[in-house]
Amino acid sequence: RRRALVAIGTHDLDTISGPFTFTAKAPSEIKFKPLNQSQEYTASQIMDLYRTDSHLRHYLPLIEDKPLYPVIYDSKGVVLSMPPIINGDHTKISVNTRNVFIECTGTDITKAKIVLDIIVTMFSEYCEKPFSVEAAEVIYPNGKTHIYPELAYRKEKVKPELINKKIGISESPSSLAKLLTRMCLKSHVTGNGNSLEVEIPPTRADVIHACDIIEDAAIAYGYNNIQMTVPKTYTIANQLPLNKLTELLRLDLAAAGFTEALTFALCSQEDIADKLGMDISATKAVRIANPKTAEFQVARTTLLPGLLKTIAANRKMPLPLKLFEIADIVVKDPDTDVGARNYRHFCAVYYNKSPGFEIIHGLLDRVMQLLEVPPSEENGYTIKATEGSAFFPGRCAEIFAKGQSIGKLGVLHPDVITKFELTMPCSALEINIEPFV
């Protein structure tokens, strides 16, 4: 979780000597040469050094406001690491490394144990003597000691009848044992065939309940091999009205000459805010707590950025480019149990040497015709001039239907075109189609 729970360090053991000390000191008292640097820095200087680093800057807030920073020393005072920020250059791994020292520090002892077990077992495969490791004794401040890594195996018992019932199969106990063994869960039949004893290795910390064992048995058996059965409860299945409307619109939009695009539901903050001339706080965007990349920081609040990025990736295609997408956007909503709500949006863009506003306007009229909504202020739809940060001044209109605003259309602002790395004018339309269900 971005090192918030556990940080992992690997070091060349031959360059250091134990015992090792994990302590905390004031930033001014910590001084060492960080990994791949040419000189020594104090801890405060290291924080300043990596404040603009694209990789490490995300981890600085974990400790930068603390009075003491964690640090690991060897018996000679050599700094191994300042977790969870950076290792020391003195112990870096090279092609000549023969003995590796692994340390895991964290705020959650359970997570740290799991991570250490998995890292050690994976490394051990490549040891001179495969699957052999040297444990270390950890002495805590209260005097208690513990040997790590634990590499503890545990055993669970599960009934074959329960596995067969939950999956919907009729395998023998010995066959189920073979299936589980294939999933790295060594198993054998006990109790005259009435029970399976399953051995769970340290690499399978995800197995915490009998249902996890049953799931592994189903995976090994093959979901596609499970025979279909008629449900015991008789119901009438039907497509959701919103999904049915979506499918019908997709067919007609394709017939109108537009190509459908399927874009990611997650995007960067820049895509839905900065590039569209908006502030991120005004978008009601749902933020991802632990994004793996900058491209997946928030859930999209509009479909427009995804289509513009699709055009940018297909600029070499013949003009004009006419794309559309019908998919969900996500916005914060404190009135829901999950704090967010999905809305089904329709978005279309026209990219050519001229903006083609009339093309997008005509597409809106066609969509409204398909929805049987006449151009009327009383019980139909209307468009009124407005302004939008993403649109060219005087070339934007707001769309009203069913007594509410459902979206906008217009010619995109040149700044938006440039920020999405496009070179020609573009007009766009985006509406919420849920009021028409």
Order of alpha helices (4+ residues) and beta strands (2+ residues): beta-beta-beta-beta-alpha-beta-beta-beta-beta-alpha-beta-beta-beta-alpha-alpha-beta-beta-alpha-alpha-beta-beta-alpha-beta-alpha-beta-beta-alpha-beta-beta-beta-alpha-beta
